[in-house]
Amino acid sequence: MIIAADIRVLASVNPSGISEYTDQVLANMIALDKNIKWKLWFAGKSPKILPWMYSSNVTLHKIAYSGRAFIARSRFTRRPFIDHMISGADIAFFPHFLLGETSLKCRRVMTWHDLSYEHFSELLDMRHRFWHWWMKPHMQAIGANKIIAVSHATANDLVRIYKIPKEKVQVVYSGISPNLQPIAEDMVTEWRIAHRLPSKFILMFGTREPRKNFDVLLRAWRTLRMRHSDLGLVCMGDSGWGERIYNKNGLYIFPAVSSEDRIYAMNAASVLVYPSLLEGFGFPPLEAMACGTPVVASANSAIAEISNSACLLVDPYSVTSVANAINLALTNDDVYARLIMRGFIHIQSFDWRNTAEQTLATMVSS
């Protein structure tokens, strides 16, 4: 069997949840069965070269078009066929709905992460609205032989909004990196001091765009500062769009974050807060749990589904709800300990090897 896998998202300068998914699910699937040949393809900018790309059953293929030219041709002419460009494939795997055409002989399997662009189109800037219109996600979902949804929330959206038949959608949860785990306290303290961070701080991960709901967290933090004057707020991720200029007193913003800094920040934080208005999965809450950090998260979409009872769920539209939950996690020792214990138990269900096994099985049976 030959599987063509789209690795264009790995060329992104700023890694995202989708690039993390692509990296981990492919690395683990490629290791499962050496008899399966993987053809990793890209157009335009070269992706980051990762260790698993050197596996004996892997070949890299650069499509002979610039990234924009390839997308434009795919959209307007429905050519070229990817499987023809790389000398054949039985299955084409798309970890995201970037445009790309295949012949009728090649089965299409796509992973869908969320439909936030349908729920909150008014929160997108013009560039992102155009991008989603240009990629034709609705038509791509209809044209896929099988869709892997990363949560039941996303699967339900595909069925309800795009009218995709239920039997065409398979839910497969993502995993979390085994590198995310508690670190020795003295090492965490050394990292925190080196980055000039306070001993107590709230941590938020994600692009600061309207859907991530940074404004509500900022207001909740300012409310809490009346009781906890030494409490900082650390935000890690791209600046995004729609962001205002904030008072930096006690607010620390890291626009670019390394994998090492991500792990140390998760360990150093007093609490991770994830107030997003909608997510298709949501990595940060699980990553914080793996590091022994309590979590406050929105009681909506896949966030509540994935985080379950291992965190404090809040109304993301209510500053009071968010502030009260953070305060509870910071001041109630029993709640704090219970959240950490539940978190360690809960994250055992999210393993990339399991994700890879289920994903590969879904592709083979498509």
FIVO-389556 format. One line per 10 residues: number of its first residue (from 1); their letters; for each residue x, y, z of C-alpha. Coordinates in steps of 0.5 Angstrom, whole numbers, plus 2048, in hexadecimal, padded with zeros to 3 digits. Layout:
<atoms>
NUM> A> X Y Z ~ ...;
</atoms>
This chain:
<atoms>
1> MIIAADIRVL> 800 800 800 ~ 802 807 7FE ~ 800 80D 802 ~ 801 814 800 ~ 801 819 806 ~ 801 820 805 ~ 806 824 80A ~ 805 82B 807 ~ 803 82D 80E ~ 80A 82B 811;
11> ASVNPSGISE> 80D 831 80D ~ 80A 836 812 ~ 80E 83B 815 ~ 80A 83B 81B ~ 808 834 81E ~ 800 833 81F ~ 7FC 82D 822 ~ 7FB 82B 81B ~ 803 82A 819 ~ 803 827 820;
21> YTDQVLANMI> 7FE 822 81E ~ 801 821 817 ~ 808 820 81A ~ 806 81B 81F ~ 801 817 81C ~ 805 816 816 ~ 80B 814 81A ~ 807 80F 81D ~ 804 80C 817 ~ 80A 80B 813;
31> ALDKNIKWKL> 80D 807 819 ~ 807 802 819 ~ 808 7FE 813 ~ 80E 7FE 80F ~ 80B 7FB 809 ~ 807 801 808 ~ 80A 806 803 ~ 809 80D 805 ~ 80A 813 800 ~ 80B 81A 804;
41> WFAGKSPKIL> 809 81F 7FF ~ 809 827 7FF ~ 809 82D 7FA ~ 80C 833 7FB ~ 810 835 802 ~ 814 82F 804 ~ 812 82C 80B ~ 816 82B 811 ~ 81A 824 810 ~ 818 820 816;
51> PWMYSSNVTL> 81B 819 818 ~ 816 815 816 ~ 816 817 80F ~ 81D 813 80E ~ 819 80C 80F ~ 81A 807 80A ~ 813 807 808 ~ 813 80E 807 ~ 814 813 801 ~ 814 81A 800;
61> HKIAYSGRAF> 811 81D 7FA ~ 811 825 7F8 ~ 80B 827 7F3 ~ 80D 82B 7ED ~ 809 831 7EF ~ 80A 837 7F4 ~ 805 836 7FA ~ 800 83B 7F7 ~ 800 839 7F0 ~ 7FF 832 7F2;
71> IARSRFTRRP> 7F9 834 7F6 ~ 7F6 838 7F1 ~ 7F7 833 7EC ~ 7F3 82E 7F0 ~ 7EE 833 7F2 ~ 7EC 835 7EA ~ 7EE 82F 7E6 ~ 7EE 829 7EB ~ 7F5 827 7E9 ~ 7FA 825 7EA;
81> FIDHMISGAD> 7F9 81E 7ED ~ 7FD 81D 7F3 ~ 7FE 816 7F2 ~ 800 817 7EB ~ 805 81C 7ED ~ 808 817 7F1 ~ 808 811 7ED ~ 802 80E 7F0 ~ 7FF 80D 7F7 ~ 7F9 809 7FA;
91> IAFFPHFLLG> 7F7 80E 7FF ~ 7F8 815 800 ~ 7F8 817 807 ~ 7F7 81F 809 ~ 7F8 821 810 ~ 7F4 828 80E ~ 7F0 82A 809 ~ 7F5 82D 804 ~ 7F3 82D 7FD ~ 7F6 827 7F9;
101> ETSLKCRRVM> 7F3 822 7F4 ~ 7F3 81B 7F3 ~ 7F1 816 7ED ~ 7EB 812 7EE ~ 7EF 80C 7F0 ~ 7F2 80F 7F6 ~ 7EE 80F 7FC ~ 7EE 815 800 ~ 7EE 816 808 ~ 7EE 81C 80B;
111> TWHDLSYEHF> 7EF 81E 813 ~ 7EA 824 815 ~ 7EC 828 81B ~ 7E6 82D 81C ~ 7E1 831 818 ~ 7E2 837 81C ~ 7E2 83B 816 ~ 7DB 839 815 ~ 7D9 83B 81C ~ 7DD 841 81D;
121> SELLDMRHRF> 7DE 844 816 ~ 7DC 84B 818 ~ 7E3 84A 81D ~ 7E7 849 817 ~ 7EB 84F 813 ~ 7EA 850 80C ~ 7F0 84C 80A ~ 7EE 846 80E ~ 7E7 846 80B ~ 7EA 846 804;
131> WHWWMKPHMQ> 7EF 840 806 ~ 7E9 83C 808 ~ 7E5 83E 802 ~ 7EA 83C 7FE ~ 7EC 835 801 ~ 7E5 833 800 ~ 7E4 82F 806 ~ 7DD 82D 805 ~ 7DF 82A 7FE ~ 7E5 826 801;
141> AIGANKIIAV> 7E1 823 806 ~ 7DC 821 801 ~ 7E1 81E 7FD ~ 7E5 81A 802 ~ 7E4 813 802 ~ 7E5 813 80A ~ 7E6 818 80F ~ 7E9 818 815 ~ 7E7 81C 81B ~ 7EB 81E 821;
151> SHATANDLVR> 7E5 81E 825 ~ 7DD 81D 826 ~ 7DC 824 826 ~ 7DF 825 81F ~ 7DC 81F 81C ~ 7D5 821 81E ~ 7D7 828 81B ~ 7D9 824 814 ~ 7D2 820 814 ~ 7CE 826 816;
161> IYKIPKEKVQ> 7D1 82C 812 ~ 7D4 829 80C ~ 7CF 823 80C ~ 7D4 81E 80C ~ 7D1 817 80D ~ 7D3 814 814 ~ 7D6 80E 811 ~ 7DB 812 80D ~ 7DE 815 814 ~ 7E3 811 819;
171> VVYSGISPNL> 7E4 814 81F ~ 7EC 813 821 ~ 7EE 817 827 ~ 7F5 81B 827 ~ 7FB 819 82B ~ 800 81D 82F ~ 807 81D 82F ~ 80B 819 834 ~ 810 81E 835 ~ 80A 822 839;
181> QPIAEDMVTE> 80B 820 841 ~ 80D 823 847 ~ 814 826 848 ~ 819 827 84E ~ 817 82D 852 ~ 81E 830 852 ~ 81E 82F 84B ~ 817 833 84A ~ 819 838 84F ~ 820 839 84B;
191> WRIAHRLPSK> 81C 83A 844 ~ 817 83F 847 ~ 81C 843 84A ~ 820 843 844 ~ 819 846 840 ~ 818 84B 846 ~ 811 848 847 ~ 80E 848 84E ~ 80D 842 852 ~ 805 842 851;
201> FILMFGTREP> 802 843 84B ~ 7FC 841 846 ~ 7FF 83E 840 ~ 7FB 83E 839 ~ 7FD 83B 833 ~ 7FA 83D 82C ~ 7FA 842 826 ~ 7F7 848 829 ~ 7F1 849 824 ~ 7EA 84A 826;
211> RKNFDVLLRA> 7E8 843 827 ~ 7ED 841 82C ~ 7EA 846 830 ~ 7F0 84A 833 ~ 7EC 850 835 ~ 7E8 84C 83A ~ 7EE 849 83D ~ 7F1 850 83E ~ 7EB 853 841 ~ 7EB 84D 846;
221> WRTLRMRHSD> 7F2 84E 848 ~ 7F1 855 849 ~ 7EC 853 84E ~ 7F0 84E 851 ~ 7F6 853 852 ~ 7F2 857 857 ~ 7F2 851 85C ~ 7F9 84E 859 ~ 7FD 854 858 ~ 803 84F 856;
231> LGLVCMGDSG> 7FF 84B 851 ~ 802 84C 84A ~ 7FF 84A 843 ~ 803 846 83E ~ 801 846 837 ~ 805 841 832 ~ 803 841 82A ~ 802 845 824 ~ 7FF 84C 825 ~ 7FA 84A 820;
241> WGERIYNKNG> 7F5 850 81E ~ 7F0 854 821 ~ 7F5 855 827 ~ 7F5 85C 82B ~ 7FB 85F 82E ~ 7FB 85D 836 ~ 7FE 860 83C ~ 804 85B 83D ~ 805 85C 844 ~ 805 855 847;
251> LYIFPAVSSE> 803 852 840 ~ 808 84E 83C ~ 807 84C 835 ~ 80C 847 831 ~ 80A 848 829 ~ 80F 842 828 ~ 80F 83C 82C ~ 814 836 82B ~ 812 82F 82D ~ 817 82F 833;
261> DRIYAMNAAS> 814 836 836 ~ 80D 833 835 ~ 80E 82D 83A ~ 812 832 83F ~ 80C 837 83F ~ 807 831 840 ~ 80B 82F 846 ~ 80C 836 849 ~ 805 838 848 ~ 800 839 84E;
271> VLVYPSLLEG> 7FA 837 849 ~ 7F9 837 842 ~ 7F3 83A 83F ~ 7F0 839 839 ~ 7EA 83D 838 ~ 7E9 83C 830 ~ 7E2 83D 82D ~ 7E2 836 829 ~ 7E8 831 828 ~ 7E8 82B 824;
281> FGFPPLEAMA> 7EC 827 829 ~ 7F1 82C 82D ~ 7F8 829 82F ~ 7FA 82E 834 ~ 7F5 82C 83A ~ 7F8 825 839 ~ 7FF 827 838 ~ 7FE 82B 83F ~ 7FB 825 842 ~ 801 821 840;
291> CGTPVVASAN> 806 826 844 ~ 802 826 84A ~ 7FE 82C 849 ~ 7F7 82E 84B ~ 7F3 830 845 ~ 7ED 835 844 ~ 7E9 834 83E ~ 7E3 836 83A ~ 7DD 831 83B ~ 7DC 831 833;
301> SAIAEISNSA> 7DD 82D 82D ~ 7E3 828 82D ~ 7E6 82B 833 ~ 7E1 829 838 ~ 7E1 822 834 ~ 7E8 821 834 ~ 7EA 824 83B ~ 7E4 821 83E ~ 7E4 821 846 ~ 7EC 822 846;
311> CLLVDPYSVT> 7EB 82A 846 ~ 7E6 82F 849 ~ 7E2 831 843 ~ 7DF 838 842 ~ 7DB 83D 83E ~ 7E0 840 83A ~ 7DB 846 839 ~ 7DB 848 840 ~ 7E1 84B 843 ~ 7DE 849 84A;
321> SVANAINLAL> 7DE 842 849 ~ 7E5 842 846 ~ 7E8 846 84C ~ 7E4 842 851 ~ 7E7 83B 84E ~ 7EE 83E 84E ~ 7ED 840 855 ~ 7EB 83A 857 ~ 7F0 836 854 ~ 7F5 83B 857;
331> TNDDVYARLI> 7F3 83B 85E ~ 7EF 834 860 ~ 7F5 82F 861 ~ 7F0 829 861 ~ 7ED 82B 85A ~ 7F4 82D 857 ~ 7F7 826 859 ~ 7F0 822 856 ~ 7F1 826 850 ~ 7F9 824 84F;
341> MRGFIHIQSF> 7F7 81C 851 ~ 7F1 81C 84C ~ 7F5 81F 847 ~ 7FB 81A 847 ~ 7F5 814 847 ~ 7F2 818 841 ~ 7F8 819 83C ~ 7F9 811 83C ~ 7F4 811 837 ~ 7F7 815 832;
351> DWRNTAEQTL> 7FD 811 82F ~ 800 813 828 ~ 801 80B 826 ~ 7F9 80A 828 ~ 7F8 810 823 ~ 7FC 80D 81E ~ 7F9 806 81E ~ 7F2 809 81E ~ 7F4 80D 818 ~ 7F7 808 814;
361> ATMVSS> 7F2 803 815 ~ 7ED 808 813 ~ 7F1 80A 80C ~ 7F2 803 80A ~ 7EB 801 80B ~ 7E8 808 807;
</atoms>
